[in-house]
Structure formats: structure tokens, C-alpha cells
């Protein structure tokens, strides 16, 4: 997948690992929150609450690492812009 070049006007497209991290974090944290708020701790479904929270934390750590080692569009300098550039 082409990551584009923002300076030449090409659109910057996030690559697959970044999309998986974002969607995985959203899904796992939402499911963990839903289970934590909806079910009692004695419920059979509640046993999935903690692993989903750990999975959300794992996706967050992977995203932070991708910010330092990922493709050009996923690194932190491509995400944060100076006020002059904005």
C-alpha cells in the first residue's frame, strides 16, 4: 500500500498494521468496557473482561512502537505537525 507524500499532494494512506492496531484497540476496549459494565463478576462472560483489556493494552503498545519504527506515514513526525506547517 502506497503511503503517499503529503508534500507533493499525494494522500497519506495508513498501512495495514496501523489499521489493525486502531481497529483492534477500538474493538477490544469497547468489548471489555461493555462486559465490565453489563455483566456481574460471577457471570461466565465476565472472564473475558480482563483478557480483552490486556489485548487493548497490547494494541496500544504496538501502536506506540509503530510510531517509532513503522512506515513513513505511521511515524510520529507524520502525525504531529508544527503550527507553521498547519
C-alpha positions in Angstrom: 0.0 0.0 0.0 1.4 3.3 -1.0 1.9 5.7 1.9 1.8 8.8 -0.3 3.7 12.0 0.1 2.0 14.9 1.8 4.4 17.5 0.5 3.6 16.6 -3.2 -0.1 16.5 -2.6 -0.4 12.7 -2.6 -2.8 11.4 0.0 -1.3 9.7 3.0 -2.8 6.3 3.4 -2.3 4.3 6.6 -0.8 0.9 6.2 -2.3 -2.4 7.3 -0.5 -2.8 10.7 -1.7 0.7 11.7 -5.3 0.0 10.7 -5.2 -3.4 12.6 -3.9 -1.6 15.7 -6.5 1.1 15.6 -9.5 -1.2 14.9 -8.2 -3.8 17.3 -7.8 -1.3 20.1 -11.3 0.1 19.5 -12.9 -3.3 19.4 -11.1 -4.8 22.4 -11.5 -1.8 24.6 -15.2 -1.4 23.7 -15.9 -5.1 24.4 -14.0 -5.0 27.6 -15.9 -1.9 28.8 -19.2 -3.4 27.7 -18.6 -6.6 29.6 -17.3 -4.8 32.6 -20.3 -2.6 32.9 -23.0 -5.1 31.8 -22.2 -8.4 33.5 -21.7 -9.4 37.1 -18.2 -10.7 38.2 -19.8 -14.1 38.8 -21.1 -14.3 35.2 -19.4 -16.7 32.7 -19.0 -13.9 30.2 -17.1 -11.7 32.8 -14.0 -13.9 32.4 -13.3 -12.3 29.0 -13.2 -8.8 30.5 -9.6 -8.9 31.7 -8.1 -10.6 28.6 -9.8 -8.0 26.3 -8.3 -5.2 28.4 -4.9 -6.8 28.2 -5.4 -7.1 24.4 -6.3 -3.4 24.2 -3.1 -2.5 26.1 -1.1 -4.7 23.7 -2.6 -2.9 20.7 -1.6 0.4 22.4 2.0 -0.7 22.9 2.2 -1.9 19.3 0.9 1.5 18.1 3.5 3.4 20.1 6.2 1.1 18.7 4.9 1.7 15.2 5.2 5.4 15.8 9.0 4.9 16.1 9.7 2.1 13.7 6.8 1.9 11.2 6.5 3.2 7.7 6.8 6.9 6.9 3.0 7.6 7.3 2.8 5.8 10.7 5.7 7.6 12.4 5.1 10.3 14.9 6.6 13.2 12.8 3.9 12.4 10.1 1.2 12.7 12.8 2.3 15.8 14.7 2.8 19.0 12.7 4.2 22.3 13.7 1.8 25.3 13.9 3.6 26.9 10.9 3.0 23.8 8.8 -0.6 23.5 9.8 
